[in-house]
Amino acid sequence: MRPIARNRTKRNEIEQCKVLVKHGKFYVPPPGDDRDFKQLFEYLASVGAGRKVGEDGNAVGPWTPELLAQAISQIDSNEKGVDLRTVQLWFQSNDKGIGADNILWLARIFGCGDPEATLQWRAELSAANRRLAAKRKDKKSSKQVASLRPEDDLSTKSADHVSTERNNDGRISGPRFNLAQKTESIFGSQSSMALPLVIFTGACALALIAFTLNIHSVLYAPEGGHTKQVGFLWAPNWTIVFIALLPLFLSLLIELLRCWKEEWRPELVTLGDPASASDSWEYRLRAASYIFWTTFFITVVLASVYNWTATHLTPLLNGDTGSWPVDWGRIAIVRPELISVPSAIAFSGMVFLYNGFAAYFFFAGHILLHLMKHDYLGLAKRLDNRLDTETGREFQSISLSLMYGIYRCTALGVVITIMMKLQSSFLQSDSSNLITWLVADVQSLFETHHYAGSRKLSFGIAPGFYYSFFCLLAIVGVFANASIKIRWMMGRLEVNQIDRRFFSPWAIMDGSMALLVISYFLIGAVPGFSIFLLFTLVVTGYLLTKPASPWGQHSRYERQT
């Protein structure tokens, strides 16, 4: 029996040696243990996993940063190569992780060029990288802030791609301040739902201050005109928008961003060709930093500070409304017994400062919508000739869910612009308050003289007309661009032929958006616009809150929200 046992042992050793050699290189199977990336990489580099096999059946030697960087750069599909400093960071004793693209290249090295082994090592390295990120997150006393959360490591580049610079003494400086990443972290952090609460609380605080200043409800009678309600709480662009619409917009956007980063994007990465690299989410954020800075300058500096100076501060200091209509912010000029000029300056300044930062988050949200669409297109390009019927339906479901989320956010954005134009149109009418103006418009379909009085323009220009129009262009542009590009990508991958029912939601979303845009332009322009507006808002509200899709199935996004 002993010779038989020895023969079996020898045969097992020979089979094991065959497993450890793939394509003439030393292959180490994924251990599947709980080691983090640093521990796993240190072991693989020391045994020379992926290097050529020597005469003794082992690797010719361990990996060095120079040898590994050279091997990665020689991969055919890796056109960009890899920076030697990045590879050196992997060998150093630190808590820096590795980006998704570099995980792919390391998996190719450790998998010895074998497709199945590459996929196994890619999953193993990704899991180890997540464990490292989890450990890094637990070190609250660490001076360095983790650049990635564990669940983002599959789809984002980590510290090896974060902007770092070496000082003259050779030390690596910390990451630079990036407005895009800071803004996205506010939307994407675990406490991100605090942002809608902050917006809501700020609006409520301004309303309470308006009560204490006695400008929450103010009647003003211009010379030769009818009495008008110009109180702060009667302005829908300051109350309905900031108390209800904007917090709801931010909540929907936060949930959509979470679904994209944590669920849909990793699925598209898994479906894609592992040999083709794509830009990470964090890379796209860094590339769009200038857009966020431009938006911050326009919303906070121009639309807030400059607009307040031109429309409120200067008229209040000069004691002349000029061509601006009288509202709650300029009422101190014509009724100084109601509120003093210093109080009006202070309150209007707070309101416009609050509006500036709220507007920044509003437009930053639309930038994130554009980036999600752009990221989707980049990942979808890796799916050429890789979709069958099952994966095609999976991709189609992700595409529709992303587009539906973009529709919900942009539709709310258009409703916000409608509130702006409603207030501006009312200020230029001679109706006593907004409700009376809308009721008179409904009656104008049956009694023409009511409409003639309700649309009388007599109180100068309103900046809300122009501001709301440019907002409308930006919002509709985001929706139209996403709708066209996503449908184009689905047609390119020929997934539209899998399920014809998916044509229905596109028509529903496009039709609803068209109704909103038409309603915007009809405000104050034709008699009876309020009836059409009410119908549009009811349809939009149903599509935003419907429990199930009108095409007979629940979308991914609806299941999440």
Beta strands, then each sheet from edge to edge (+ up, - down):
strand 1: 21-22
strand 2: 25-26
strand 3: 219-220
strand 4: 228-229
sheet 1: 1+ 2-
sheet 2: 3+ 4-
end
